[in-house]
Amino acid sequence: MRVHAVDHPLVAHKLTTLRDSGTASPEFRRLTDELVTLLAYEATRDVRTETTTVETPVARTEGITLSRPRPLVVPILRAGLGMLEGMMRLLPTAEVGFLGMVRNEETLEASTYAERLPADLSGRQCYVLDPMLATGGTLAAAIRFLTDRGADHITAICLLAAPEGVANVEAGLTGLDVPVTIVVAAMDERLNERGYIVPGLGDAGDRLYGLAQ
């Protein structure tokens, strides 16, 4: 498993504003959208392509196009939905699946409550969208869910990650013979006793949609 923290001043600038508790939901959604597009640029470096030939106004030339089957973008509900438009702006020909997972706040274990995905993901590259890699249980379960259906290349895009969460994902994927990359805007310090990222940015779902749980 590889973890890539994107080192770019625009990423750091937008993330700083996201962290600010005074940033209201409309601005938070806009900045999340912009930040995900920047992260997606890095996350898609390994997207599969094939060569093609095109006619320019001047001459014929070779180029590349995205391979089939098309990549599959999978936001984890509900907060992952706030990342979807920013991802699709960069990868508009991708297909979209949905995975609903919830974390038990006492056990911190993740369970699946909804899914809308192809039954067979053989040969598919999947891009998982989950704002916060906190305890890692949700992301590890999502990756296992996709690889159990045949996905053979996983890239997760997260706004923030905690070291404990990254370690838990790696441990949860022991024995998985599928390349996994996690792309984040920043690696934060730690988790607190409630399993929240510190310094973090709070509950991403609540800040995106303004619906306290």
C-alpha positions as CSV (number, residue, x, y, z in Angstrom):
1,M,0.0,0.0,0.0
2,R,1.3,3.4,-0.9
3,V,0.3,6.7,0.7
4,H,0.8,10.0,-1.1
5,A,0.3,13.3,0.7
6,V,0.0,16.0,-2.0
7,D,2.5,18.8,-1.4
8,H,1.2,21.9,-3.2
9,P,0.5,25.4,-2.0
10,L,-3.0,25.5,-3.5
11,V,-3.9,22.3,-1.7
12,A,-2.6,23.6,1.6
13,H,-4.4,26.9,1.2
14,K,-7.8,25.4,0.5
15,L,-7.3,22.8,3.3
16,T,-6.6,25.6,5.7
17,T,-9.9,27.3,5.0
18,L,-11.7,23.9,5.2
19,R,-10.3,23.5,8.7
20,D,-11.6,26.8,9.9
21,S,-14.7,26.3,12.1
22,G,-16.0,29.6,10.7
23,T,-16.3,28.3,7.2
24,A,-20.0,27.8,6.4
25,S,-21.4,24.9,4.5
26,P,-21.7,26.6,1.1
27,E,-18.0,27.6,1.1
28,F,-17.0,24.3,2.6
29,R,-18.7,22.5,-0.3
30,R,-17.1,24.7,-2.9
31,L,-13.6,24.3,-1.5
32,T,-14.0,20.6,-1.1
33,D,-15.0,20.4,-4.8
34,E,-11.9,22.4,-5.8
35,L,-9.6,20.5,-3.5
36,V,-10.8,17.1,-4.8
37,T,-10.0,18.1,-8.4
38,L,-6.5,19.0,-7.4
39,L,-6.1,15.7,-5.5
40,A,-7.6,13.8,-8.5
41,Y,-4.9,15.1,-10.7
42,E,-2.4,13.3,-8.6
43,A,-4.6,10.2,-8.0
44,T,-5.1,9.5,-11.7
45,R,-1.4,9.3,-12.7
46,D,-1.8,5.5,-13.0
47,V,-5.1,5.5,-14.8
48,R,-5.0,3.0,-17.6
49,T,-4.6,4.2,-21.2
50,E,-4.2,2.9,-24.7
51,T,-2.7,4.5,-27.8
52,T,-4.9,6.0,-30.5
53,T,-4.4,7.9,-33.7
54,V,-6.1,11.3,-34.4
55,E,-6.1,13.7,-37.3
56,T,-5.1,17.2,-36.3
57,P,-5.8,20.2,-38.6
58,V,-2.2,19.7,-39.8
59,A,-1.3,16.0,-39.6
60,R,-2.0,12.6,-38.2
61,T,-0.5,11.9,-34.8
62,E,-0.6,9.4,-32.0
63,G,-2.0,10.1,-28.6
64,I,-3.6,8.2,-25.7
65,T,-7.2,7.6,-24.6
66,L,-8.6,6.0,-21.4
67,S,-8.8,2.2,-21.7
68,R,-11.9,0.1,-21.2
69,P,-13.4,-1.0,-19.0
70,R,-13.8,2.6,-17.8
71,P,-12.7,3.6,-14.3
72,L,-15.3,3.4,-11.6
73,V,-15.6,6.2,-9.1
74,V,-17.1,5.1,-5.7
75,P,-18.1,7.8,-3.2
76,I,-18.7,6.4,0.3
77,L,-22.0,7.8,1.5
78,R,-22.8,10.2,2.7
79,A,-19.8,12.5,3.0
80,G,-18.2,11.1,-0.1
81,L,-20.9,12.6,-2.2
82,G,-19.4,16.0,-1.5
83,M,-16.3,14.9,-3.4
84,L,-18.0,13.4,-6.4
85,E,-18.4,16.4,-8.7
86,G,-14.8,17.5,-8.2
87,M,-13.6,14.0,-9.2
88,M,-15.9,13.8,-12.2
89,R,-14.8,17.1,-13.5
90,L,-11.4,15.6,-14.1
91,L,-12.6,12.1,-15.1
92,P,-16.0,12.7,-16.8
93,T,-16.1,9.4,-18.8
94,A,-15.8,7.3,-15.6
95,E,-18.8,5.4,-14.3
96,V,-20.1,6.0,-10.8
97,G,-21.1,3.4,-8.1
98,F,-22.2,4.1,-4.6
99,L,-21.4,2.4,-1.3
100,G,-23.1,3.2,1.9
101,M,-21.1,2.5,5.0
102,V,-21.5,3.6,8.6
103,R,-19.1,3.5,11.5
104,N,-20.4,2.4,14.9
105,E,-19.3,5.2,17.3
106,E,-18.8,2.7,20.1
107,T,-16.9,-0.1,18.4
108,L,-15.6,2.0,15.5
109,E,-16.4,-0.9,13.2
110,A,-17.8,-0.2,9.7
111,S,-20.8,-1.9,8.3
112,T,-22.5,-1.7,4.8
113,Y,-26.1,-0.5,4.6
114,A,-26.4,0.2,0.9
115,E,-24.6,-0.4,-2.4
116,R,-25.2,0.3,-6.1
117,L,-22.3,-1.3,-7.9
118,P,-21.7,-3.7,-10.8
119,A,-21.8,-7.3,-9.6
120,D,-18.6,-8.1,-11.5
121,L,-15.7,-5.6,-11.2
122,S,-13.1,-7.8,-12.9
123,G,-10.4,-5.7,-14.5
124,R,-11.7,-2.4,-13.1
125,Q,-9.7,0.4,-11.6
126,C,-11.7,2.0,-8.7
127,Y,-11.4,5.4,-7.2
128,V,-12.8,5.5,-3.7
129,L,-13.9,8.9,-2.3
130,D,-14.0,9.3,1.5
131,P,-13.2,12.6,3.1
132,M,-11.7,11.4,6.4
133,L,-9.4,8.5,6.9
134,A,-9.7,8.3,10.7
135,T,-9.8,4.9,12.3
136,G,-9.5,3.3,8.8
137,G,-12.3,0.7,9.3
138,T,-14.6,2.2,6.7
139,L,-12.0,2.5,4.0
140,A,-10.5,-1.0,4.6
141,A,-14.0,-2.5,4.5
142,A,-14.8,-0.6,1.3
143,I,-11.6,-1.7,-0.4
144,R,-12.3,-5.3,0.5
145,F,-15.8,-5.0,-0.8
146,L,-14.6,-3.8,-4.2
147,T,-11.8,-6.3,-4.5
148,D,-14.1,-9.2,-3.5
149,R,-16.0,-8.3,-6.6
150,G,-12.9,-8.4,-8.8
151,A,-11.5,-4.8,-8.8
152,D,-7.8,-5.1,-9.4
153,H,-6.5,-1.6,-8.7
154,I,-7.7,0.8,-6.0
155,T,-7.0,4.4,-5.4
156,A,-8.6,6.2,-2.4
157,I,-8.8,9.9,-2.2
158,C,-9.2,11.5,1.2
159,L,-9.0,15.1,2.4
160,L,-7.3,14.1,5.7
161,A,-5.7,11.0,7.2
162,A,-4.5,10.0,10.7
163,P,-1.4,7.8,11.1
164,E,-3.5,5.3,13.1
165,G,-6.0,5.0,10.3
166,V,-3.4,4.4,7.7
167,A,-1.8,1.7,9.8
168,N,-5.2,0.1,10.4
169,V,-6.0,0.1,6.6
170,E,-2.7,-1.5,5.9
171,A,-3.3,-4.2,8.6
172,G,-6.9,-4.7,7.3
173,L,-5.6,-5.4,3.8
174,T,-3.0,-7.9,4.8
175,G,-2.8,-10.6,2.2
176,L,-4.6,-8.6,-0.5
177,D,-2.7,-8.9,-3.8
178,V,-4.1,-5.7,-5.3
179,P,-2.2,-2.4,-5.6
180,V,-3.7,0.2,-3.3
181,T,-2.8,3.9,-3.2
182,I,-4.2,6.5,-0.8
183,V,-3.9,10.1,-1.9
184,V,-4.5,12.8,0.8
185,A,-4.3,16.5,1.2
186,A,-2.5,16.1,4.5
187,M,-1.5,13.6,7.1
188,D,-2.6,14.9,10.5
189,E,-1.2,14.3,14.0
190,R,-3.4,11.6,15.6
191,L,-6.9,10.5,16.6
192,N,-8.6,11.6,19.8
193,E,-10.4,9.4,22.2
194,R,-13.6,9.6,20.1
195,G,-11.8,8.5,16.9
196,Y,-11.8,11.9,15.3
197,I,-8.7,13.3,13.5
198,V,-6.7,16.0,15.3
199,P,-6.4,18.8,14.3
200,G,-8.8,17.7,11.6
201,L,-11.7,19.7,10.4
202,G,-14.6,18.2,12.3
203,D,-17.3,15.9,10.9
204,A,-17.0,16.3,7.1
205,G,-20.6,15.2,6.4
206,D,-22.1,17.7,8.9
207,R,-19.9,20.5,7.5
208,L,-20.9,19.7,3.9
209,Y,-24.6,19.4,4.5
210,G,-25.3,21.0,7.8
211,L,-27.2,18.0,9.2
212,A,-26.0,17.2,12.7
213,Q,-26.4,13.5,13.7
